Amino acid sequence: MKMQKSNIARNLAALRQLNKFSQEDVAERIGVSRQAVAKWESGQSVPDILNCDTLAKLYDVELNDLIRYDEEQTGVSIPPRGKHIFGTVRVGERGQIVLPKKARDVFKIKPGDTLVVLGDESSEHPGLALMREEFFLNIARLFKTALNMADTPDEKEKQ
């Protein structure tokens, strides 16, 4: 419980600073006193479950992450709601990687599924991304439809 209490305190302080809120700003937004926010961030007390839920929504993070996330262990700050850090993977000799079990579970990836690998070589944000083949194909179809609609002259242009 003590570790969890210190996680909450560190997470609340870090999220407030990341969002550039003062303790007064947070207090006003969730309907508590500035002193309550200060006590939560110092670890003197913890917010009740309703305030935790409100704080998670304010900071756009998962409630579980607000309470349990340990930045010291992961080395990165709490991810926004719906964003995940699944850990690291080692690239094999033939370029293969094994997706972490939690990632496979969250995205319901099963053996035999086809994923599209996308890449960005930009110096600002280089990286790879994976997405389900069906989703990629749906986006491609929508894009193609939009391009076709843009190429089709409307009634005014026909006259």
N, C-alpha and C positions, 0 to 999 in steps of 0.2 A: 504493500500500500504506500509506503514511504517513497519508493521509486516512482510509482504512478503519480503521486502528488507532485514530485519535483518535475516530472515530464509535463504535466499540465501547466505548472507555473512557467517553465521555460518556453513551452509552446505558445502560451498566451502572450508572453512578453515579445517573443520573436514575431508572431503574427501581427501584433499591434504595430510594432516598429516597421515591419515589411509593408504594411498598409498605410504607413505614415499617419496613424491616429494617435492622438494624445489619450491618456487614461480618461480624461473628461469626455472626449469624443465617444469612446467605447461605452462609458457609463450612460451617456445620454441616449445612445442608439439602442441599448438593451434595457434601459429603465432601472438602473441600480446607481449607487453612489460611486464617486471616484475612489473613495476609500475601499470599497468592496473590490474594485478592479485592482487596486494596489496590493491588497492582501492576497488576492488570487495569484498575482504575478510574483509575489515574494514567497509564496508557499505557506503563508500563515493560515490560509484557509483555502477551500476549493469551492467552485461554483456548484450549485445543485444541478440536477440533470436537465431541468428546463432551461436554466441559464447556459449550460454547456451546449444544448441544442441550438439556442439562439446565437451563441458565439460561433459555433461551427457554421451556421448559415451566414453570419456577418462576414466571416473570413473566407467563405466558400471552400471549406475543407470538410472531409468526412468526420463525423462525430468520433468514431473510433480512433482516427488519427489525432484528433485534438487531445484525446485522453492518453493514448498509448504511444504515439510516435516518439521515437528517440533519435533526435538529430545527431547526437554525439555518436551513436552507433552506426548510422547510415552515412553521415558526412554531408547530407543535403537537407534543406529545409522541407517542411511538410508540403506534399504536392497538393495542388488544387483538387477539389471534388471531381472524381471521375478520371483523374490522371494518376498513373501508377509508376512506381519505381520497383521493378521486380528483382533487381540485383544485377549481377554481371554474368556473362557467359564467356566461355573460352572458345575461340574459333579453332576447329580441327584442321588437320593437314590438308584436307580437300575442301576447306571452306565451310564445313558443316557446323551448325550450332544447335544446341538443345535449348528449347524454350523452357523457362522455369515452370514448374507445375502450377504455381499460383496463376501465372499468365495464361496458361492453357485452360485452367478452370474458369477464370474470369471471362475469357473470350470464347469459351466452349469450343476450343480447338481440339479436334480428334485426329488420330492417325488416319492418313488418307486425304485429309482436307487439303485444298490447294490455296496457297497464299501468294499474293503478288508482292514482289520486292521492289520498292521505289527508292530512289537515291537522289541526294542533293549534294553537288560538289561545291556549292558556294563557300567562300572562305568564312563568312559570318556564321553560318549554321550548317556545316556539313553533317550528313548522316544518312542513315537508312531507315526505312519504315516498312512495316508489313501490313497488308490488309487482305481481307477475304476476297477471293476472286469474284464472287457474285456481286459484292459491293462495288468493286472496281468497275466491273462490266456495266452495272447500272449507272454509275457516274458517267462512263464513256457514252452510253446510249443517250443520257440526258444532254450531255454536251453536244453530241452529234445532232440531236433534235433541235437544240437551241441554235446551232450554226445554220441548220437548214431553214429554220424560221427566219433568221436574220437575212438569209440569201433570197428568200421569197419576197418579191415586190408586193406591197399592199395595194389596195384598190386605187388609191390616188396616183401611185406611181405608174400603174397600168394605163391610165388615161393620158 
